[in-house]
Amino acid sequence: MTTPSVTLLGIGNVLWADEGFGVRAIEELNRRYQFGGNVSLIDGGTQGIYLLEHVQTAEILVVFDAVDYGLAPGTLKLVEGDDVPSFMGAKKMSLHQTGFQEVLAMAELTGSYPRALLLVGVQPEHLEDYGGSLRPVVRAQIEPAITAALNWLAQRGANAEQRAEPLPDNDSLNPEALNLSAYETGRPDERLAYRGGDERVLRDENMQFDPKPVQFEGDKLSVNVDHRVKD
């Protein structure tokens, strides 16, 4: 019997608070558990379409992500199989979700789609906190999310072994500075690092954010996102 190829993928942006849940979950999974050579653990971040090859080569795929289910903050919800793409695109929180929905569609079109697919999603509480970390209610779901994924995988013959000692911070999927403990302890005070974006831009009187509807000019598509006001 051929051993199936298994991919465990965490996606999201750790710089925007609860948006980083998927990455933090895969980090913790890698820190505490080890698998056979047929299993790959990947921090997919916000790579979007560049994750296509990982999806195409996976017979069994588990995706950890922060998903807007419209539920109470911190709610853990598992979605399987054909329902996964619709949940990843129904309420888009960031570009990476639309990107990954397209990745799944492309994998299906190329005939290289996982035969078993699980989305381990958690409802975020707060996203508009640049440089922020997971809120407690979301962070508390990392352990249940890992347990749910491991149980699902075990039912499909992919078993994990708990490490005798968790990996140190300098031996992880991310650069050490982005590991959860270093990221949180090294964060500047809010008085020094504005949480809502780049304060230099937001308070610049010469910068005007002017989102425009999509405009069609003949057979050309024109989109004006923002522009700098000139004297």
Disulfide bonds with the S-S distance in Angstrom:
none
